[in-house]
Amino acid sequence: MADVKGERKGIVSIVYNHEQRGLLETITEIQHGYLPLITTTLRSEVSGTRTLEVILVQGEGSEIKTFAEKIMSQKGVETVKITTIRLDV
């Protein structure tokens, strides 16, 4: 995630324990703070306690990185991955 710079489009994928107290609300709160970046979200339960969420994003790479890092720092989040492409090529 170190070289995510410039105008980008891509996805942030998250796997988290949806039974972690308050985590879903916290993730939603974080997303609300970054609404200009978010195009759409898709959430799917993958097991009894785990959820996969895919968030389509577009914007400044450093903001996308900060957004993903805030989610990653939450207790109960297992993985966060960013996949983006530069738009200014």
N, C-alpha and C positions, 0 to 999 in steps of 0.2 A: 504493500500500500504506500510505500515511500514516494513513488514517482507519479502519483495521481495529481496532475496539474493541467490547467487550461480547461476550456469548455469540453465537457464529456457527456456521454450518454451511456447508460448501462443498467446493471442490476446490483442490488445488495441482497444477498440471501442470508437468512437467519434461521438457525435451529435453536429452539429454546424449550424449556420445561414450562408448559402452560399452567402447571399446578403450583409453581413458585408464587407465593403470596405477593400480590400487587404488581407482578412483572408485566402482565398484559397492559395494565393501565399505564405503567411507566413507559413502555415501548410506544404506546399510542401518544402519550404526552410528548415524547421526544420527536415523534413523527410530526406532530402538530407544529413544533418549532421549526420544522424544515419543509413545510408544505410547498414553497416555491420550487423545491427540487423534485418533489414526488409526482410522477405521472400517474401511477396506479399501484395497487398492492394486491397480492394474492396470498391467501392463508389456507393451509391444509394441515389437518391433524395427521401425523404419520404413525403414531402409536398412542397408547393410553395416556401418556404424559407429555409427549413431544409434538411440537408444531413446527412446520416449515413455513416460512414467510418469505416471499419474493417481492421486492420493491423495485419498480422501474423508476429510474432517476435520470434527470438531465440538469446540468448546471456546472458550476465551477468545481473542478476536481478536489480542491482543498476542502470545500464545504461538504462534498460527498464523503470524503475521508473522515472529517470531524463527526458527521452524522453517524457513520458506521462505528467509529470508536466509542461514541457515547452509548450506543446500543451494546457493543461488545463488553463494556465495563459493568453491565448489570448482572447481578447474581441470578443464576438460572439460565443465562444465555450460554449455549454450548459452542456454537460456531457462528462467525460472521465472515462472509466472503464478498469481495467487491470484484465485479467484472465490468470494465468500461472500455470505451473506444473514444479517441479524440475526435472532435468534430471539426477542428481547424486544419485538417490535413488536406 
